[in-house]
Amino acid sequence: MLSRIVIVVLVGALSSVSFGRTFIPACINTYISSGKYGERYFLDSTNANSGIKNPDQLKIVSQNFENLGQFKEFSRIKQLVNGVLTQVKVEKTIERSYGQNLRMAARLKAQDPDIIIGMEVKDIESGQKFAQEFLDDKYQAILIEGNDQRGIDVCFFVKRTLNLDFEVESHKKYSLTNDPNDPVFSRDLPVLYVRQAGASKSSQPLMAVFASHLKSQLGANKKNGIDKTAIKRTEQVEASLQIMTEIKKKYPGIPMVMGGDFNNDVRMAREFEGLYAWGLADALDFDRNPIPKAARNTHYFFKLDGETPDPSDSVLVSSQIDGMFVNSEFSKYILQAGIQRDLRPDGTPAGIPKDADAVNKRASDHDGLFLVIDFAKMVLGLKQ
């Protein structure tokens, strides 16, 4: 049975102690229940009787925010303590600069998306604070705390003016070993179901939107040349496809899109072969004038020369580790797809970074991806 959270004020904080998290409600009514693999939320539009018409075209953006919020990092350095060289634990606070937030806002405002799939968001408060301060409070953040102990979570942002109902379902307890204490996902793989306002909670959704952030490459190839991170990503891909298969059986013909940071090159890394074999495709393939595959790099960093560790000798490393994968039912509605490159706060293009300092000034070390769908046609397709 669903328990309703009664929203008394339009702007404020409402604490949900049982789920250890704070919501900042504004234009949605929130219902909470327990899902099979984690929390499940229903977010009903309060625009249902307002006469607001949804746009004929809907835009979805996938963006890694690179540490949105305040993070604590711990490391060990060698220091002399009482004359003895000792390893000392050091705490470091990581937080995006105001300039970086302005640049991220410039990117997102240039796209004006209806739904944002966000990676590396600290918590619901960080997501909502960013939306309020930098996106004119046009979006409601939807975040379920995942498995990452550092707090690197995935977050949906939905435009407040949409006259739609949303359901978000967590899969953070999903396990390939059927043990909820052995979750496969490093963070989570939440799915956002989109329904028309007032539709039955059990009805066929218009579409399903997944937020993916797979295992990072930190620690790769450190033991006997075996990349344990690639093995983990392969398992996470397998689990993602199992979940998609379950949803496909529950809602036959449902359009599905999975956006996120896949932490290896989606064009060639072996761990992603299963995605293509299952029938998913890169959304960029469906643009009217698709970007050549060789030019789809979305992530940038500078690697130091091992023999001469001088910043001036570092080289740019770029790849397409971000993607938006769609099934055939979704791809038929795509009108446009592309990559949002970095912008300066004034909205002018920043270009490809020339050095490590330029990467640090970007809105994120990841570019964003966007797609535009024929939403009116999708709604019509559900009725047929």
Secondary structure, 3 states (H helix, E strand, C coil): CCEEECCCCCCCCEEEHHHCEEECCCCEEEEEEECCCCEEEEEEECCCCCCCCCCCEEEEEEEEEEEECEEEEEEEEEEEECCEEEEEEEEEEEECCHHHHHHHHHHHHHHCCCEEEEEEECCHHHHHHHHHHHCCCCEEEECCCCCCCCCCEEEEEEECCCCEEEEEECCCCCCCCCCCCCCCCCCCCCEEEEEECCCCCCCCCCEEEEEEECCCCCCCCCECCECHHHHHHHHHHHHHHHHHHHHHHHCCCCCEEEEEECCCCCCCCHHHHHHHHHCCEEHHHHCCCCCCHHHCCCEEEEECCCCCCCHHHCEEEEECCEEEEECHHHHCCEEEEEEECCECCCCCECCCCCCHHHHHHCCCCECEEEEEEEHHHHHHHHHC
